[in-house]
Amino acid sequence: MPELPSMQVRRTGTRLTTTRPHLHFAALVAALLMVAAACTTGEVIADAPSNERGEAPLSRTEDPGELDWGGCQQELAAMARLECATLAVPMDRADESSRNIELELARSPATGDPDERIGSLLFNPGGPGGSGIEFLANAAFLVPDELQERFDLVSWDPRGVGESTPVRCLTDEQKDAHIEGDLSPDDDEELQRAIDNQAEFLEGCLTNHPDLIQHMSTADVAGDLEEIREALGDDQLNYVGFSYGTAIGATYATMFPDKVRAMVLDGAVAPGADDLDQTVAQMEGFERTYLSFVAECDSDPDCALHGDTAGRVEEVRTSLDTDPIEVRTTSGSRELTRDLFDTGLLTALYDPATWGLAADAIADLESGGGATMLTFADQQVGRNPDGTWNNSGDAQAMVSCADTEVRPTLEEAEAQIPEVAESVPTFGEAAMTAPLSCVDWPLAANPVPEWTAAGAPPILVVGTVGDPATPYEWAEQMTAALEGSVLLTYEGDGHTAFMRGAPCIDDAVVAYLVDLEVPAAGTSCEAVESDSGLGGIEDLLLEQFSQAGIPQSLAECITGRLRDELGDADLGELLLGGDPNALNELVTDITLECMAEG
């Protein structure tokens, strides 16, 4: 599934966050569509776009705004043929002498009649720390056709994230050291290591970003969003926020209520809850989802763990606790520990589409293969296959601490650790050091206001009953907090609901965004059963190709040859975290072969 919020139970040794794992379907679909277009028109297939800023793809609408759109430097954005632009905004809007920071934006121009164009539709995938540009590259083809026709699809890397004046608090080597060994302290020595790691992280943030660290709150991000709206030339904002992106939307609607035209908040975070309560609620949500995964796997003969899922998972966890598995990667030999296994499994639980792949990975571990599960874990902590790290964890910590005024002392934080560890039986220890996260952190200069959205038009909140990362009760609380908002319920599993193959949800969201038709209060959509079940990577690929409109016979040929070429484990690893250019080239060659055979 392309990256939606978002998703990342992201673990930097201390805290959790909410962005869903992503697969590189942008590379797959870009290759397929490019080959299909070339074969239809007789054109020569060009190489993937370079990462250098150059001429933008031909726009289909006139630009009413002030942004200078061109080619994209971000790899996936270039591959998806998006347009990119840079916008300078003040770091501190309260200080007229403040230096500027740069925000990187991406868009896919509206495909329909220019006279029918409504404006821009902005997306944020969540996190905090999630790259909007990477999200749009991965997910633009999943946006319902009517929205692609009527809106320019736009996203951005929020301040400090990705390409937007990125923050970095630690070196790659320091981050590697922070995820090695036992991350769930059960003695004084391990606890002191966790404390020292967090202190080192804070020192790095203060040293490298002494001014920006106090200007990373969601209120600062909402101010940036208002400047983006103005730069786009839109009279009012059309916005879809997933997961943490709902916090950005709720903050914007409270600060700029008259500038909202339409706003969808999918996978709402809890208004007003402190970090400890949110962490415990998240762990309870993941525990419920884990039990759903176990039940579905036990009932599905195609699941690799069918029959005794819980027992086999626990056997693997127990074994890894004392005997980590050595995994050979492109960046060297590494160990898969129980803590990294838990991080990887939590990552896979975000989306039912990856449950089958997770089951395959666990079965592979029983015979000593840990590459896929380690790749799941790496996605969430922000580690790339070549051993470098992205900065999502750094930005996530900065935003999360900026958004809370709670600053526990070290003694208070230590006292909260057992409460988190004992909150749920399976995964409580995965978040047990979260209370340490904001100890000694400086307060934000621009705190987040209480969410009310007073004076804004009706806002559509979407909640999923089986959401592990943003529990359904948070959607209910968000709806109660935002005046005049309406809750749309999805009765299924997974983190967020829009653009995930549920027609009832998608149709309601499209009607709201295009025609401002608000669903009736209490509207609920039944869960949509997956065609792939828990059959693993091949079934997952076929389902995703179907969603992208790829003919079944072509999809079956490509999927079969990918599996024959790489095998299940290597294919899963490549889709989760491999080189998208290499994937693009491989799929291009295979697609040409399959199309030539008819």
N, C-alpha and C positions, 0 to 999 in steps of 0.2 A: 504494500500500500504506500503511495507517496506520502511524503511527510505532511501529516496534519498534526495538530497539537496532541501533536503534539503532545502534535506534539510536537520526554526524557525524564524517567526517574533518574535525575542526574545526581551522581554522587561524587563529590570532591572530598570525601572523607567526612562530610558534615551534614549535608542537607539534601532534601528532595525537591524536585520540580516537575513540571508537567508538560513535556513535549513528546509526542508519540514518536516511536522509531520510524525511520524512513527507509524505503527501498529505492534503488536507482531506476525507477520506471521512467523517469524523464529521459534517460539515455536510451532505454529500450524503445519507447514510443517515438522519440525524435528520429532514431534510425529507421524504424518501420515506416513512418510517414514520409520521410525524405526519400527512401527507396521507392515507395509506392508512387509518389508524385513524379519522380524521375522516370519510372517505367511507363507512366501514363502519358507524359509529355515528350518523352524521348530526350530529356536533358541529361547531361553528364552529372553524375553524383559528385558533389563537392565535398571537400574535407569539412570536418566540424569547424565552426567558427573559432577564430583565434581568441585569446583572452585580452588582446589589445583593444583599447577604446578606439572605435572607428565609426564608419557610417552606420546609422541605424537601419534596421529593416524598414521597408516602405510603410509608413503609417497610413491607416485607412480613415483617419479623422484629422481635422485641423486642430492644432494645439491652441487652446484658449489661454494657456498659462504661460509662465515665465521660465520653465525648465528647458534645458538644452539636451534633448534626448539623443543618445548615440548607442554604439555597441557596448556590450557588457564585459567587464573583466572577470567576474565570477564565473567559474568553469561551467557549472550546470546551467546558469542563466544564458551564457553564450551558446551552449548546446541546444537549449530550448528556444533560441532565437528571440529572446526578449530584448526590449530596449531599456537602457539605463540612463540615469541622470544623477547629478550631485546637487544637493541643496545645503547652503551654509546657514546655520542657525546659531543664536547666542548660547553659550554654555550656561550663563546665568541671566535670565531675563530681567531680574531685579537690579542688575548692575549695567548701566549704560556703557561702561568701559570694558565689559566682559569680552573675552576672546570668543571667536566663533569655533564651532565644531562642524564637521561635515557629515551629512546623512546621505547614504547611497539608496537610490530608489530603482525599482524595476517595474515595467509595465508590459502588458500584452494588449495592443490597441483593439478597440471594438471592431467586430467583423461585419456588422450589419449596416443598414442604410444610415448614413450620417445624420439624416433628418430625424431618425428615431433614437439617436443616442441620448441617454439620460445624463451621463457624466462619468465620473470615475467611481469605481468600487474598490475600496481599500481593504486589505486583509492583514491581520496579524496572527501568526501561528501559535503564539504562546511562549512558554519558557518559565520565567524570564530568561532571555539569552538566545531565543530561537531566531534564526535568520529568516526574515521575510522574503528575501530574494531567493534563497534556496527553496523555501516553501513554494513560491510562485512557479519556479522552474519545474518542480516536481509535480505540482498539483493543478496547473492552469488547465490542462486538458480534461480534468475531471469537473470543472465548473460547468453547470448546466448551460446548454447552448443558448438559451434566451438571454442569460446574463452575459455571455461572451459577445452576443450581438449588440446588446444595449449599453454596455459599459466598457470603458477601458479598465482592465484588471490591473490593479496597482498594489505593490507591497514595498516595504522598506526594511532595512536593517536599523532597528532602534539605536539610539545613541549608545556607544560603547560596544555594540554587537557587530560581528562580522566585518563588513567593509566600512562601517560608520564610526570613524575615530575609535578604533577598537581598543579596549582595555586589556592589559595583560599584567597579572600580578606575580606570576611565577614562571620560571623557565620550564621547558618541556621536561628536563631532567628532574626538577623539583616535583613536578606533577606526577611523574612516574613513581618517584619515591613515596608520594602520598597515598598511592593506591596499592602498594606492595604489602604483603604480609596480612596480619590479622587486623581488620578495621572495626571489629566489634569488641571493644575492650572489656575484658573480664578480670583484669588485675590492675594494680596501681601502675605498673610499667607501661602497659598498653594504653591506659587512660592518659598518662603523661605524654605519650607519643601523640595521641589525638589532640591534646591541648597545645603541644608544641607545633604541630602541623597548622592548626588554626591561627596561632600567633604569627607563624611565618607567612601565612597567606595574607593576613591583615597588614603586616609590615610591608609586604610587597606592594599591596594596593596603595597604601599611604605613600610609599616611596615613589612609585611610578606614576601615580595619578593624584597628587596632593590636592588639586583643586576640583577635578571632575568627580571625585568620590562622594562629595556632598551634593552633587547635581545629577544624580542617577535615579531619582524617584519616579514613580509612575506619573506624578503630576508634571515633572519635567518632560516626560515622554508625551503626555497628552498635549502639552504646549507645542512640542515639535509637530504633532499630528495636525494641529490647527494651522501651523505655518505651511505644512505640506498641502493642506486643502487650499489655502490661498494661492500657493505657487502653481497648483494644478488648474486654477481658474474656475473652480466649482463654487457655486453660491452656497451649497450646503454639503454636508458629509454623508456619504453612503459607506457603511462600514460593516465588516464581518470580523469579529474577534473570537478566536478559539482559546479556551483554557485561560492562561494568564492574560491573553489578549482581551478577555472580558473585563479585566481590571482596567486596562487602558480605555476601553469603551465607556465603562461606567464613570471613570474619572473625567473623560472628555465631556460626556453628556451632563455631568454636574457642573463643570467649569464653563462650557460653551453650549448651553441647552438650545439656544435659538439657531445654532449652526448645524443641528442634526436634521437630516431628511429621513434616513432610515438606518437602523442599527440592529444587527443580529449578534447576540452574545451566546455562544455555544460552548458548553462545558464550564459553567460559571464557577469562579472562585468565591470563597466565603467572605461576605462583607463584615468587616469589624472583628474577625476572629484573630486571636494572637497566634504566634508561630507554633507554640506547643499544641494547641487545640487542633490547628490545621494539620500538623504532622500526624497526630494520633488518628484523626479522621481519615487521612489518606491511607494510613496503614490498615485501618479497618476496611476501607474500600478495596485495597489490593487483596486482603485476605478473602473477602467475598468473591472477588473475581478469580482468585486461585482455586477456590472450591468449585466454581463454575467450570473452570478449565479441567479440573480433575474429573468432574461428573461427565462432561462432554467427551473427554478422551476415553474414559472407561466404557462409554456407550457406543463409541465409533470404532468399528473393526479396522478402519484404515489408519487410526492413530498409532504411532510407533510405540506408545506406552500402554496400549489397550489392555485392560484387565486388572492392573494394579498400579495405576498412575501415581497415587500418593506414596505408596511404599517404595517405588523405584526412585522417585524424586528424593525422598528422605535418605535412601541408601547412598545416592550420589552425594548429597550434601554432607552426610556424615563422613564419607570417605574423603572428600575434599578438605574437610576440617583438619584432618591429620596428615593427609597425603595429597597435596596439590598436584595437578597434572601439568607437565611441561608441554607447552605449545610452541611449535616453531612457526614464526611469522616472518613477513618480509622485512621487519625491522629487528629481527633477532629472536632469541629464545626467551619465553616468558612463562610465568606460572599462572594457572587458573586456580584461584583459591575459592573457598566456600563463599566469601564475601563477594567476590567478583561474579561467581555463579548466581548468587541471589540478585545482584544488580542486573545481570543479563536476563534472568527469568522475569523479574519485575518489568523490565523493558518490553519483553515479548507479550506480557499480559495486557498492555495498553490496547492492543488491537486483536480481535479474534482472528483476523486474517493471518497473523503470525503465530497463532497457537500451534498449528501443525508443524511449522518450521522449528518451534521451540521443542516440541516433543521429539522430533528427529534429532535435534542437537543433544537432548538429554540421553536418548538411546545411544548416540554416538559416544557420549562420555563413558558409558558403561564398558566400551571397548578401548578407552584411552584417547578418544578424539575430542579435543576441546575447542577447536578453532571457531566454530559457529557461535557457541555460547560466549566466548571471549569477545567476538566481534559485536554481539548484542551489547555486552557490557561497555565496550569501548565507545559505541555510539552514544551511550548515555553520559559517560564522563567527558566525552569530547575528544577522544584520542583517535587520530587518523591512522590508517594502515602503515604509513611510512614512519611512524613514531613521533610525528609532530602532533601538537594539540591545537584545536580551535579555542576560541576564547569564550565560549558560551557559559562555562562554569564560572569564570571570573565575573562576567556581566550579571549572571544570575544572582550571585552572592551580593554584588553591589546593589542591585535593585531591591532584592528581598530585604536587606538590612536597612536600606533607605526608606522602605515603606512601612517599617514598624518603629515605634518609639520605645518599645520594650527593650531594655538593655540589662539583662540579668548579670549579676556578679558571677564570677567564676564558680563560687561556692553554690549559688543558686542553680546555675546550669548543671553542675555535677549532680545535684540532688534530683534534677528532672530526668537524667539519663535512664535510671531504672524504670521510670513510668513509661517512657517510650518503648524501651526494650520489652517490657511485659505487656504492652498494649494488645498485641495479637500473637498467637502461638508460632506462626511460621516466619513472618517477616519483620517482627518488631525490632530485632537487632540491626536490621539493614539501615534504620534511621536513628539509632540510639544516640549518636553524637550530634544530632541536629541542634539540641539546646545550646551547644557551644558556638553556634554560627555567628551571632552578633555580639558576643562579649567584647567590650571595649571599642565597638564600632562607632565612628562619629555620627551624630544625628544629621539628617538631611536638612538642607537649607529650604527646601520647598516641599513640605509634608503633603501627603495625599488627603484631600478633603473627604468628609463623610459623604458617601454616595447617596444622592437623592434623585438626580436628573429632573429636578423641579423645573417645569417650563419646557421640557423637551417633548416631542411627539411620542406616541407609543413605541416602546422598544420591545423587540422580540427576543425572549430568553429561551434557549433550547437546552433541555436537560435529559440525560440518558440514565435510565433506572440502574443499569449495571455498569456505570462509569467508575473505574477504580481510582483515578487520579483526582477527579473533581466530583465527589459524591453527589447524588441527585438532590439531597437536602440543601446543598449549597445553591443549586438553581432555584429552589423554592425561596431561600433566603434572599437571593439577588432580586427575584421578582417582587418580593415584599418591600425591598429597600428602594427600588426605582419606581417613582410615581408613574402610574398608568401603564406599566409594562405588562406583558402577557407571557405566560409560560406554555411552551409547546413541548410535550413529553414524548420521548422515544423509549419504547418498552424492551429495548435490547441491551446487549453488552457492548463494551468498548468505550474509549475516551473520545467524546464528541459524536455528533450524528450527521451533520450536514456534509454532503459530498461523499457519503460512504455507502451508497447503493440502496438507500431507503427512499423510494419514490414519494411516499407520503410526506416525509420531512422535506425533501428537496422541493416538491411542488409548493408546499406552504411557504418556504423561504423565498422562492422565486416570486410568487404572487405578492408577497410583502415587499420585496425589494423593488420590483418593477411597478406594481400598481398600488402599493401602500395598503394592501388588504391584510388586515390583522386577523389571525385565526381566532376563533371563539375561545373564550376562557375554558380551560379544561380539555382542550384538544389533545388527543393521544394517538400515537402511531404504533401499530404492532411491529414487533421485531421481524426483520427479514432474514430468512435462513440462508446461510452461505451455500453456494453450489459446490464449493470445494471441500467442505467438511474439514477434517483434520488430516488430510491425506499427504501433506508435505508440500515441497517447493513446486513440483510440476502442476499440481492442482491449483496452487496459489497463482502461478503465472497465467494459467488458462483463464482464471476468473478475472484477473486484472486486464488481460488483453481483451476480454469480452467487454469490460467496462469502457475500454478505450475505442471500441468499435472495430477491432481487428477481426476479419472473417475467421470463423472457427477452424476451417481446414488449414489456413495459413498459420494461425496461432498454434495448432497442434504440431505442425511440422517444425516450426521454430523452437517450440518448447522441447520437443523430443530431441532435436539436434543439440540444443544447449546442454541438456542433461547428459547426452551421450558424450559430448565434448569434454565436459567438466566434472560430471558426477554431482550427486545431490549436495554434498558438503561444500565443495568448492564453488558451486553455483550459488548456494545460499550465502556463502561468505562474500562473493563478488557482488551480489545484489545488495547486501547489507552495508558494505563498507569499502568496496573495491574501487578501482580507477574507472570513472565513468567513461573516459575516452576509450580505454581498452574494451569496455563493455559495448560501447557504441560501434567500434570497428568490428568486433566479433558478430554482433547482431546484424550489422549491415551485410557482411559476407554470407551469413546463414540465410538471411531474408532473400537475398538475390538468388541463392541456390533453390530455396523453396518456391519462389515465384517462377523461376525458370522451369521447374518441374510441373507447374500448374496446380 
